[in-house]
Every structure is written in structure tokens, then in C-alpha cells.
Amino acid sequence: MRRTLLLHQFLTVAALSARVLCAQVEPSAGTWKTWVVPSVSQVRLAAPPNAAVSAAEIQTIKNLMAEATADTKAQVAYWDAGPPGYRWMQIASQQMLAQNVAAPLFTRGMALVSVAIYDATIAAWDSKYAWNRPSPSAMDVGIKPLTAIPNMPAYPSEHAVVAGAASVVMAYLFPATSEVYTDLAEEAARSRVFGGAAFPSDIDAGLQLGRLVGQMVVGYGTADGSSTPFTGSFPAAPGVWSSATPVAPLAGSWKPWTLSSGSQFRMPAPPAASSSDFQAQVALDKNFVRTNASNHSAWFWQPSFITPWLDTVNLEIFQNHLDGNAPRAARVYALEAVAQHDATIACWDTKFTYLEQRPSQADPTIVPLFALPQHPGFPSGHACASGAASTVLSYLFPNDAQALAAMAQDAGTSTFYALIHSMFDVTQGLAQGGQVGQSVVKRAQTDGAQ
């Protein structure tokens, strides 16, 4: 009797597990709220090809797979390594670093790319479930795909849609290398046919839809105020930050994604340069004794506060098995990148409102670990952006909230360890970032993805 009961329980669990594995991938994602596309139904693709055309395409797929080379198989593996946006977010981050893009423009670029990926994915899901075209291997069991085939309609190809959208935005951000991104998009899309995962018409339609969404996102980017030239100056004056080469001094006035303006969460004024409170903060820097651990933290975070958080996003996506769920993964990328950009806008608004000196400018005996960034000290940009990222990711992955908060603290404190910020800059930056992060969370709570 006991054995029968246990067997029944096992079979029930197995059946439930199989049902979960076979569940469709977010069939309602086409209704989720987009960032830029006004209505995905307005960009819905026309119907996929008929059965006769599909049959001819199946033969094309078989021929291509039979002729596959090591190079084409490597392309399939490369673009299939994670969710459709995985490689594109890597490419965007790597290019920003290679071009030494300043923090506000870096976060702007990552937000634009991630929003394009997300909106294109949502538009793709609207078309997928409007037409419900089976995958090539579902139509012909003779096709043995080189990749896992999620249980969802094939038309359009999600990889092609994302490639089309991301490549258009990347070409806008880096026009000198625009052809590189066009070629990569074609490669990413074709890899799905080579791998037996998509019809040629799936990728053609996907690239078409993705490029349309990408152009919409570019239109948003051209109107966000980031191209406004700066004509002012910050001359040297007692107790005030100054620089002949300020970094993005107007970034606080750029258009944010979730805030009413960059000043919505402007922090109260820091202590005046002549005050005892400010001098006490400077003294903390002056008396700080570096250790191997503090140096490691400072140098780890020095190149960028963006890429470590992108690595964390990828880790969360894979650990939570979202790599096979394109809409969920795209949502994580967009929410985190938008949070960092809005936090950076808010941070820059505060920075250039108060023009607080950095500790070594107030006391030249303080020697920073590396060159001072050319923007005011209060608050810390690393802390602002990291506080926002931690808040959003803690909402999405609550089991890791403690570790994410510790990561944000380390990112902010690393700037104190480097003696380019006071601890007051750090604590206030984390607080401001948390406020911005909550604004993004409120938006996420109403996007229909719950």
C-alpha cells in the first residue's frame, strides 16, 4: 500500500513537472506594458507564409543543416548561449568601455539598448501568439534542432527581433561602426535557421519588426536632451568644485524614464565647505589607511559601475532559469538599466546643483588612488547607480536582496576607499539611488508582468 502511494505521488510529481516543462513561454507577454512602442498591435506582423511556402522553407533548413560547417555551428552556439538579449547587452557594454564613454552616456546607451530589446520582444510575442506558427521541427520531425526549442510559436524569431532592434540602436550610438552591428544582426538571425530553430521567413519578419522598434527607440533617444551643447564654465573659486573639462554637466536635465525630472529626488544641500561637518568628512578620508581589501574594491569598481551589475543581472537570469524565457529576461535587463540611468540623471542633477569639492580638492595632502573624475563629489555616482540597481534587482529576486544590498554598499564604499569621495557622498548616493529604484519598481508593478 505504501509503495503504491509513493509510486502514485512520484507519477503525479513527474506529470506536473512535465506539464511545467511543456508550458508555453509567457503567452500573455504581448500585453505587457512597453517603454517606447505606443501599441504593439499597431506593429503586428502580417500572417506568416502558407503551408506550401513553409514546406519549401523546411527543405531549405534541411539543406543548410546538412551543409553546416564548424563556423556556422559556432555561430549557433554563440547566439544561443543565453536569452536573445544576452550577447547584445555584452556587446553594448564592451563597446562603451572600449570607447571610454562617460558614465551618464554609458547608462543612457545601456538603457536605450535594453529598452529596444524589451519592446521588440513584447512586440514579437504579440505577433507570435496572434499567428501561432509551429516551429520547423514541430512541422517536420526530420529536423533535429541544434538548440532547445521553447514551447512557443516560431513566427517571428525572437532572436531576429532582438538583433534587429539592438543593432539599430547600436548603430545610432556608434555610427562609425554601424555596419558591424548590421552584420552581427544578420548573423544572429541566420544562426536560428542554421540551428533548425526558425524558418527563413521567421527571421526576415523578426529583423523587420526589430528594426522598426529600434528606430522608435532611436527617436526617443534623439529627443532626450543629451545632445544639448554645454556653453557654461566652472571657474576656480574658494570652497567650490571647478573643472575646465566637466563631464556631462547637463545630464541632470536629460529626460529620465520613470522620474518626472532629474530633480525629483534632488538631495538636500551637503555641508558647506567651511563647516565642521564637511571638515570632519575630509578628515575621514585623510586618516583612512588603505589595505589590500580596500584597494581591491576600489580597483574592481573603478572602470565602471555598470558592467559588474550587468554581470549580476546575467547571473540572476541564469540562476533563476530565465534564459529560456525571453520576455522575462528582457524585462530584467530593461528595468535594471533604466534604474541605473535614471539614478545617474538624478545624481548629476544633485552634483551640478551644489558643486561640492572632492576631498583631495579640499585638502591637497589627500592622495587619491587614481585620477579624479571630472564632476563634483556629492553624491557618489557609483553609489547612486548601485543603490538603484540593488533596489530593482531585490524586487525581482527577493531571495538575493541581502547580497545585492551588500554589493551596492561595496560599490559605493569603493569610491571612499579610493579617496575620491567622502563617506557622506556614499551614504547619500545610496539613499538617492534607492529612491530612484523604488520609482522603477512602481513602474514594474504596473507593467502587466506579475
C-alpha positions, 0 to 999 in steps of 0.5 A, spaced: 500 500 500 505 504 501 509 503 495 503 504 491 502 511 494 509 513 493 509 510 486 502 514 485 505 521 488 512 520 484 507 519 477 503 525 479 510 529 481 513 527 474 506 529 470 506 536 473 513 537 472 512 535 465 506 539 464 511 545 467 516 543 462 511 543 456 508 550 458 508 555 453 513 561 454 509 567 457 503 567 452 500 573 455 507 577 454 504 581 448 500 585 453 505 587 457 506 594 458 512 597 453 517 603 454 517 606 447 512 602 442 505 606 443 501 599 441 504 593 439 498 591 435 499 597 431 506 593 429 503 586 428 506 582 423 502 580 417 500 572 417 506 568 416 507 564 409 502 558 407 503 551 408 506 550 401 511 556 402 513 553 409 514 546 406 519 549 401 522 553 407 523 546 411 527 543 405 531 549 405 533 548 413 534 541 411 539 543 406 543 548 410 543 543 416 546 538 412 551 543 409 553 546 416 560 547 417 564 548 424 563 556 423 556 556 422 555 551 428 559 556 432 555 561 430 549 557 433 552 556 439 554 563 440 547 566 439 544 561 443 548 561 449 543 565 453 536 569 452 536 573 445 538 579 449 544 576 452 550 577 447 547 584 445 547 587 452 555 584 452 556 587 446 553 594 448 557 594 454 564 592 451 563 597 446 562 603 451 568 601 455 572 600 449 570 607 447 571 610 454 564 613 454 562 617 460 558 614 465 551 618 464 552 616 456 554 609 458 547 608 462 543 612 457 546 607 451 545 601 456 538 603 457 536 605 450 539 598 448 535 594 453 529 598 452 529 596 444 530 589 446 524 589 451 519 592 446 521 588 440 520 582 444 513 584 447 512 586 440 514 579 437 510 575 442 504 579 440 505 577 433 507 570 435 501 568 439 496 572 434 499 567 428 501 561 432 506 558 427 509 551 429 516 551 429 520 547 423 521 541 427 514 541 430 512 541 422 517 536 420 520 531 425 526 530 420 529 536 423 533 535 429 534 542 432 541 544 434 538 548 440 532 547 445 526 549 442 521 553 447 514 551 447 512 557 443 510 559 436 516 560 431 513 566 427 517 571 428 524 569 431 525 572 437 532 572 436 531 576 429 527 581 433 532 582 438 538 583 433 534 587 429 532 592 434 539 592 438 543 593 432 539 599 430 540 602 436 547 600 436 548 603 430 545 610 432 550 610 438 556 608 434 555 610 427 562 609 425 561 602 426 554 601 424 555 596 419 558 591 424 552 591 428 548 590 421 552 584 420 552 581 427 544 582 426 544 578 420 548 573 423 544 572 429 538 571 425 541 566 420 544 562 426 536 560 428 535 557 421 542 554 421 540 551 428 533 548 425 530 553 430 526 558 425 524 558 418 527 563 413 521 567 413 521 567 421 527 571 421 526 576 415 519 578 419 523 578 426 529 583 423 523 587 420 519 588 426 526 589 430 528 594 426 522 598 426 522 598 434 529 600 434 528 606 430 522 608 435 527 607 440 532 611 436 527 617 436 526 617 443 533 617 444 534 623 439 529 627 443 532 626 450 536 632 451 543 629 451 545 632 445 544 639 448 551 643 447 554 645 454 556 653 453 557 654 461 564 654 465 566 652 472 571 657 474 576 656 480 573 659 486 574 658 494 570 652 497 567 650 490 568 644 485 571 647 478 573 643 472 575 646 465 573 639 462 566 637 466 563 631 464 556 631 462 554 637 466 547 637 463 545 630 464 541 632 470 536 635 465 536 629 460 529 626 460 529 620 465 524 614 464 520 613 470 522 620 474 518 626 472 525 630 472 532 629 474 530 633 480 525 629 483 529 626 488 534 632 488 538 631 495 538 636 500 544 641 500 551 637 503 555 641 508 558 647 506 565 647 505 567 651 511 563 647 516 565 642 521 561 637 518 564 637 511 571 638 515 570 632 519 568 628 512 575 630 509 578 628 515 575 621 514 578 620 508 585 623 510 586 618 516 583 612 512 589 607 511 588 603 505 589 595 505 589 590 500 581 589 501 580 596 500 584 597 494 581 591 491 574 594 491 576 600 489 580 597 483 574 592 481 569 598 481 573 603 478 572 602 470 565 602 471 559 601 475 555 598 470 558 592 467 559 588 474 551 589 475 550 587 468 554 581 470 549 580 476 543 581 472 546 575 467 547 571 473 540 572 476 537 570 469 541 564 469 540 562 476 533 563 476 532 559 469 530 565 465 534 564 459 529 560 456 524 565 457 525 571 453 520 576 455 522 575 462 529 576 461 528 582 457 524 585 462 530 584 467 535 587 463 530 593 461 528 595 468 535 594 471 538 599 466 533 604 466 534 604 474 541 605 473 540 611 468 535 614 471 539 614 478 545 617 474 540 623 471 538 624 478 545 624 481 548 629 476 542 633 477 544 633 485 552 634 483 551 640 478 546 643 483 551 644 489 558 643 486 561 640 492 569 639 492 572 632 492 576 631 498 583 631 495 580 638 492 579 640 499 585 638 502 591 637 497 595 632 502 589 627 500 592 622 495 587 619 491 588 612 488 587 614 481 585 620 477 579 624 479 573 624 475 571 630 472 564 632 476 563 634 483 563 629 489 556 629 492 553 624 491 557 618 489 555 616 482 557 609 483 553 609 489 547 612 486 547 607 480 548 601 485 543 603 490 538 603 484 540 597 481 540 593 488 533 596 489 530 593 482 534 587 482 531 585 490 524 586 487 525 581 482 529 576 486 527 577 493 531 571 495 538 575 493 536 582 496 541 581 502 547 580 497 545 585 492 544 590 498 551 588 500 554 589 493 551 596 492 554 598 499 561 595 496 560 599 490 559 605 493 564 604 499 569 603 493 569 610 491 571 612 499 576 607 499 579 610 493 579 617 496 575 620 491 569 621 495 567 622 502 563 617 506 557 622 506 557 622 498 556 614 499 551 614 504 547 619 500 548 616 493 545 610 496 539 613 499 538 617 492 539 611 488 534 607 492 529 612 491 530 612 484 529 604 484 523 604 488 520 609 482 522 603 477 519 598 481 512 602 481 513 602 474 514 594 474 508 593 478 504 596 473 507 593 467 502 587 466 508 582 468 506 579 475 
